[in-house]
Amino acid sequence: MFESGGIVYAATEQGLSISTDGGVTYTNYSSDQGLGSPGANDVYASGGQVYVATRSGGVSITSDGGASFTTYTTGEGLGSDRVQGVFASGSTVYAATSGGMSIGTLP
């Protein structure tokens, strides 16, 4: 779970849940909305971007509150599509995968 600017983000077995009212209600986002896989292991938010470590679909990133996601997988260089943790600093994204640590720079 991660909180930023009064918004609560939770990684769940069903995907990413976002609450804009301090955790009273949540909206869930899954692969139906473009998340890399239905389940999420970790979430990090910074500067209007939300980074989701998915269970089997790489790292999914949204900058519009979950309306759309861009997903990065082994095809873009991740060590594995199974991502346990994610963190970002500036345009650099760190992903803890089952294939080791992956570090990438977003355009």
Backbone as a chain_set.jsonl record, in Angstrom:
{"seq": "MFESGGIVYAATEQGLSISTDGGVTYTNYSSDQGLGSPGANDVYASGGQVYVATRSGGVSITSDGGASFTTYTTGEGLGSDRVQGVFASGSTVYAATSGGMSIGTLP", "coords": {"N": [[0.85, -1.164, 0.0], [0.431, 2.252, -0.691], [0.602, 5.729, -0.113], [-0.058, 8.876, -1.453], [-0.272, 12.279, -1.628], [-2.861, 12.275, -0.474], [-4.132, 10.272, -1.834], [-4.767, 6.84, -1.911], [-3.07, 3.909, -2.737], [-3.3, 0.53, -3.523], [-1.831, -2.624, -3.875], [-3.208, -5.56, -5.04], [-4.569, -8.952, -5.086], [-6.328, -8.892, -7.169], [-5.489, -6.811, -8.735], [-4.764, -3.331, -9.135], [-5.815, -1.124, -6.683], [-7.366, 1.973, -6.178], [-7.923, 4.7, -4.051], [-9.539, 7.71, -3.669], [-10.569, 8.982, -1.548], [-9.328, 8.733, 0.909], [-9.317, 6.033, 1.594], [-11.87, 5.132, 2.063], [-13.555, 4.306, -0.049], [-12.798, 2.306, -2.942], [-11.499, 2.042, -6.284], [-11.011, -0.519, -8.559], [-8.432, -1.651, -10.715], [-7.561, -3.744, -13.33], [-6.269, -6.315, -15.523], [-8.219, -6.001, -17.42], [-8.43, -3.277, -17.737], [-6.006, -2.708, -18.805], [-3.782, -3.222, -17.221], [-0.761, -5.047, -16.722], [-1.06, -7.71, -15.758], [-3.616, -9.615, -14.017], [-3.121, -9.611, -11.194], [-1.383, -7.739, -8.614], [1.762, -7.05, -7.062], [3.114, -4.935, -5.845], [3.166, -1.358, -5.419], [3.976, 1.958, -6.412], [3.965, 5.476, -6.207], [4.606, 8.598, -7.755], [5.073, 11.97, -8.591], [2.704, 12.186, -10.169], [2.686, 9.844, -11.584], [1.973, 6.38, -11.532], [3.338, 3.359, -10.574], [3.232, -0.044, -11.129], [3.97, -3.187, -9.873], [3.493, -6.095, -11.38], [2.105, -9.42, -11.053], [2.64, -11.269, -13.079], [3.004, -9.894, -15.412], [4.956, -7.933, -15.896], [5.995, -4.498, -15.45], [3.62, -2.072, -14.963], [2.584, 1.171, -15.904], [0.831, 4.105, -15.103], [-0.278, 7.344, -15.91], [-2.543, 8.68, -15.774], [-4.324, 8.192, -13.707], [-5.187, 5.536, -13.875], [-6.756, 5.224, -16.111], [-5.476, 4.434, -18.407], [-2.739, 2.227, -19.192], [0.785, 1.756, -19.57], [2.815, -0.913, -20.312], [5.75, -2.616, -19.365], [7.849, -5.283, -20.179], [9.686, -8.428, -20.32], [10.325, -8.189, -22.951], [11.1, -5.564, -23.23], [13.354, -5.605, -21.76], [13.196, -6.296, -19.021], [14.208, -8.395, -16.279], [12.532, -10.485, -15.658], [9.049, -11.234, -16.104], [7.697, -11.491, -13.79], [7.247, -9.51, -11.196], [8.255, -8.343, -8.109], [8.65, -5.999, -6.639], [8.656, -2.389, -6.967], [10.091, 0.792, -7.727], [10.642, 4.271, -8.228], [12.724, 6.943, -9.314], [12.906, 10.058, -10.368], [13.243, 9.754, -13.813], [14.074, 7.179, -13.732], [13.434, 3.777, -13.285], [13.15, 1.18, -10.969], [12.999, -2.249, -10.749], [12.249, -5.081, -8.939], [12.657, -8.214, -9.849], [11.835, -11.711, -10.437], [13.936, -12.582, -11.871], [16.066, -11.066, -11.138], [17.367, -7.723, -10.34], [16.078, -5.077, -12.204], [16.801, -2.188, -14.011], [15.696, 0.73, -15.457], [15.283, 3.471, -17.785], [12.821, 5.803, -18.328], [11.332, 7.22, -21.266]], "CA": [[0.0, 0.0, 0.0], [1.206, 3.476, -0.816], [-0.236, 6.923, -0.066], [0.595, 10.061, -1.996], [-1.186, 13.396, -1.853], [-4.215, 11.933, -0.058], [-4.642, 9.158, -2.625], [-4.254, 5.569, -1.419], [-2.868, 2.913, -3.785], [-3.107, -0.792, -2.93], [-1.589, -3.755, -4.77], [-4.06, -6.645, -4.565], [-4.629, -10.137, -5.94], [-7.165, -8.554, -8.317], [-4.915, -5.708, -9.498], [-4.448, -2.09, -8.44], [-6.979, -0.416, -6.151], [-7.066, 3.373, -5.896], [-8.93, 5.418, -3.285], [-9.327, 9.163, -3.652], [-11.234, 9.511, -0.365], [-8.631, 8.293, 2.115], [-9.505, 4.614, 1.88], [-13.277, 4.791, 2.315], [-13.968, 3.51, -1.206], [-11.72, 2.025, -3.885], [-11.764, 1.609, -7.646], [-10.018, -1.528, -8.904], [-7.958, -1.703, -12.092], [-6.919, -5.036, -13.593], [-5.878, -6.486, -16.922], [-9.309, -5.495, -18.262], [-8.162, -1.863, -17.974], [-4.684, -2.571, -19.4], [-2.708, -3.632, -16.322], [-0.017, -6.156, -17.315], [-1.664, -8.977, -15.344], [-4.692, -9.343, -13.066], [-2.657, -9.392, -9.833], [-0.272, -6.815, -8.391], [2.552, -7.313, -5.866], [3.617, -3.716, -5.218], [2.797, -0.128, -6.117], [4.699, 3.159, -6.006], [3.455, 6.644, -6.928], [5.454, 9.783, -7.653], [4.965, 12.943, -9.68], [1.564, 11.934, -11.045], [2.774, 8.528, -12.214], [1.797, 5.227, -10.641], [4.107, 2.221, -11.064], [2.658, -1.262, -10.556], [4.701, -4.443, -10.059], [2.453, -7.107, -11.565], [2.509, -10.788, -10.702], [3.161, -12.024, -14.225], [2.914, -9.081, -16.617], [5.922, -6.852, -15.927], [5.715, -3.254, -14.735], [2.629, -1.237, -15.644], [2.666, 2.557, -15.454], [-0.259, 4.982, -15.522], [-0.126, 8.756, -15.551], [-3.884, 9.267, -15.841], [-5.181, 7.638, -12.657], [-5.67, 4.195, -14.187], [-7.544, 5.182, -17.347], [-4.689, 3.652, -19.355], [-1.456, 1.76, -18.668], [1.861, 1.321, -20.45], [3.434, -2.034, -19.624], [7.1, -3.007, -19.76], [8.043, -6.704, -19.881], [10.996, -8.934, -20.742], [10.543, -7.675, -24.306], [11.773, -4.279, -23.09], [14.572, -5.786, -20.989], [13.05, -6.736, -17.632], [14.792, -9.705, -16.0], [11.416, -11.433, -15.635], [7.746, -10.572, -16.052], [7.227, -11.614, -12.398], [7.864, -8.374, -10.506], [7.868, -8.319, -6.702], [8.693, -4.646, -6.107], [8.952, -1.34, -7.941], [10.406, 2.104, -7.169], [11.101, 5.194, -9.273], [13.365, 8.189, -8.916], [12.993, 10.783, -11.633], [12.814, 8.909, -14.933], [14.658, 5.849, -13.554], [12.532, 2.829, -12.627], [13.823, 0.006, -10.42], [12.039, -3.347, -10.615], [12.77, -6.315, -8.352], [11.984, -9.304, -10.555], [12.328, -13.041, -10.082], [15.153, -12.757, -12.656], [17.046, -10.095, -10.67], [17.017, -6.315, -10.365], [16.078, -4.422, -13.511], [16.822, -0.731, -13.907], [15.435, 1.302, -16.767], [14.986, 4.886, -17.858], [11.655, 6.079, -19.159], [11.537, 8.327, -22.209]], "C": [[0.898, 1.23, 0.0], [0.234, 4.648, -0.805], [0.569, 8.098, -0.603], [-0.453, 11.139, -2.252], [-2.627, 13.095, -1.503], [-4.852, 10.812, -0.855], [-3.97, 7.881, -2.128], [-4.218, 4.578, -2.58], [-2.605, 1.576, -3.096], [-2.907, -1.836, -4.024], [-2.372, -4.933, -4.207], [-3.981, -7.848, -5.51], [-5.456, -9.88, -7.195], [-6.622, -7.392, -9.123], [-4.531, -4.53, -8.632], [-5.745, -1.444, -7.98], [-6.557, 0.99, -5.772], [-8.241, 3.991, -5.15], [-8.586, 6.896, -3.284], [-9.994, 9.808, -2.447], [-10.631, 8.945, 0.93], [-8.858, 6.851, 2.509], [-10.929, 4.203, 2.194], [-13.815, 3.917, 1.194], [-12.788, 3.371, -2.154], [-12.28, 1.72, -5.261], [-10.648, 0.656, -8.019], [-9.715, -1.499, -10.399], [-7.216, -3.011, -12.283], [-6.528, -5.121, -15.063], [-6.974, -6.02, -17.88], [-9.112, -4.016, -18.608], [-6.742, -1.63, -18.513], [-3.522, -2.885, -18.492], [-2.068, -4.888, -16.88], [-0.526, -7.533, -16.961], [-2.719, -8.663, -14.292], [-4.216, -9.014, -11.651], [-1.475, -8.451, -9.757], [0.431, -7.157, -7.081], [2.961, -6.051, -5.12], [3.173, -2.526, -6.056], [3.615, 1.018, -5.545], [4.156, 4.314, -6.838], [4.374, 7.83, -6.69], [5.203, 10.681, -8.856], [3.832, 12.695, -10.647], [1.604, 10.608, -11.767], [2.638, 7.45, -11.147], [2.455, 4.031, -11.311], [3.602, 0.969, -10.354], [3.526, -2.466, -10.909], [3.654, -5.542, -10.179], [2.998, -8.502, -11.298], [3.087, -11.572, -11.863], [3.181, -11.219, -15.516], [3.834, -7.892, -16.641], [5.547, -5.679, -15.049], [4.735, -2.445, -15.576], [2.665, 0.153, -15.03], [1.458, 3.323, -15.993], [0.044, 6.403, -15.075], [-1.473, 9.466, -15.593], [-4.849, 8.596, -14.866], [-5.768, 6.276, -12.952], [-6.52, 4.104, -15.435], [-6.823, 4.389, -18.43], [-3.347, 3.299, -18.714], [-0.494, 1.502, -19.816], [2.594, 0.239, -19.687], [4.773, -2.376, -20.24], [7.353, -4.43, -19.282], [9.463, -7.123, -20.262], [11.328, -8.462, -22.163], [11.245, -6.326, -24.311], [12.995, -4.376, -22.175], [14.423, -6.161, -19.531], [13.658, -8.119, -17.465], [13.767, -10.81, -15.994], [10.12, -10.63, -15.629], [7.111, -10.676, -14.668], [7.96, -10.574, -11.573], [7.336, -8.31, -9.075], [7.827, -6.912, -6.12], [9.063, -3.651, -7.184], [9.165, -0.024, -7.199], [10.869, 2.978, -8.329], [11.724, 6.424, -8.638], [13.631, 8.964, -10.196], [12.48, 9.908, -12.753], [13.384, 7.49, -14.842], [13.707, 4.97, -12.749], [13.34, 1.602, -12.215], [12.771, -1.073, -10.199], [12.747, -4.578, -10.06], [11.997, -7.468, -8.981], [12.527, -10.641, -10.082], [13.591, -13.386, -10.872], [16.232, -11.755, -12.271], [16.526, -8.671, -10.762], [17.115, -5.777, -11.783], [15.986, -2.931, -13.301], [16.648, -0.169, -15.314], [15.139, 2.781, -16.672], [13.818, 5.091, -18.805], [11.946, 7.25, -20.093], [10.937, 9.627, -21.701]], "O": [[1.97, 1.245, 0.605], [-0.835, 4.577, -1.412], [1.732, 8.284, -0.246], [-1.404, 10.928, -3.005], [-3.536, 13.602, -2.16], [-5.992, 10.434, -0.586], [-2.753, 7.843, -1.946], [-5.197, 4.421, -3.311], [-1.78, 1.499, -2.186], [-3.692, -1.929, -4.968], [-2.224, -5.273, -3.034], [-3.401, -7.765, -6.592], [-5.295, -10.588, -8.189], [-7.239, -7.009, -10.117], [-4.03, -4.704, -7.522], [-6.663, -1.239, -8.774], [-5.526, 1.189, -5.13], [-9.396, 3.837, -5.547], [-7.47, 7.283, -2.938], [-9.996, 11.033, -2.32], [-11.338, 8.712, 1.91], [-8.612, 6.482, 3.657], [-11.177, 3.052, 2.553], [-14.46, 2.901, 1.453], [-11.889, 4.212, -2.17], [-13.391, 1.207, -5.395], [-9.472, 0.967, -7.827], [-10.609, -1.344, -11.231], [-6.34, -3.352, -11.489], [-6.466, -4.106, -15.757], [-6.688, -5.681, -19.028], [-9.575, -3.555, -19.651], [-6.321, -0.483, -18.662], [-2.374, -2.827, -18.931], [-2.764, -5.722, -17.459], [-0.437, -8.447, -17.78], [-2.725, -7.567, -13.732], [-4.853, -8.211, -10.969], [-0.67, -8.359, -10.683], [-0.221, -7.513, -6.1], [3.138, -6.081, -3.902], [2.849, -2.66, -7.236], [3.912, 1.05, -4.351], [3.914, 4.159, -8.034], [4.859, 8.047, -5.58], [5.129, 10.213, -9.992], [3.976, 12.967, -11.839], [0.667, 10.268, -12.489], [3.119, 7.591, -10.023], [2.172, 3.722, -12.468], [3.55, 0.925, -9.125], [3.788, -2.735, -12.081], [2.999, -5.886, -9.196], [4.209, -8.725, -11.318], [3.933, -12.444, -11.664], [3.354, -11.783, -16.596], [3.547, -6.916, -17.334], [4.869, -5.837, -14.033], [4.985, -2.168, -16.749], [2.763, 0.31, -13.813], [1.105, 3.212, -17.167], [0.565, 6.623, -13.982], [-1.548, 10.688, -15.466], [-6.036, 8.448, -15.156], [-6.761, 5.892, -12.334], [-6.968, 3.014, -15.792], [-7.459, 3.751, -19.27], [-2.881, 3.987, -17.806], [-0.901, 1.081, -20.899], [2.963, 0.444, -18.53], [4.924, -2.422, -21.461], [7.103, -4.752, -18.121], [10.329, -6.28, -20.495], [12.501, -8.354, -22.521], [11.911, -5.976, -25.285], [13.607, -3.36, -21.848], [15.432, -6.332, -18.847], [13.633, -8.928, -18.392], [14.092, -11.959, -16.295], [10.101, -9.478, -15.197], [6.1, -10.027, -14.398], [9.146, -10.725, -11.28], [6.127, -8.233, -8.853], [7.051, -6.651, -5.2], [9.694, -3.998, -8.182], [8.518, 0.248, -6.187], [11.427, 2.474, -9.303], [11.307, 6.88, -7.572], [14.473, 8.578, -11.007], [11.379, 9.367, -12.653], [13.204, 6.688, -15.759], [13.235, 5.357, -11.68], [14.111, 1.056, -13.005], [11.763, -0.833, -9.534], [13.723, -5.057, -10.638], [10.821, -7.673, -8.681], [13.556, -10.7, -9.407], [14.249, -14.382, -10.572], [17.216, -11.603, -12.996], [15.401, -8.432, -11.199], [18.109, -5.994, -12.476], [15.18, -2.461, -12.498], [17.364, -0.547, -16.241], [14.786, 3.288, -15.606], [13.828, 4.613, -19.939], [12.708, 8.156, -19.753], [11.023, 10.653, -22.376]]}, "num_chains": 1, "name": "protein.A"}
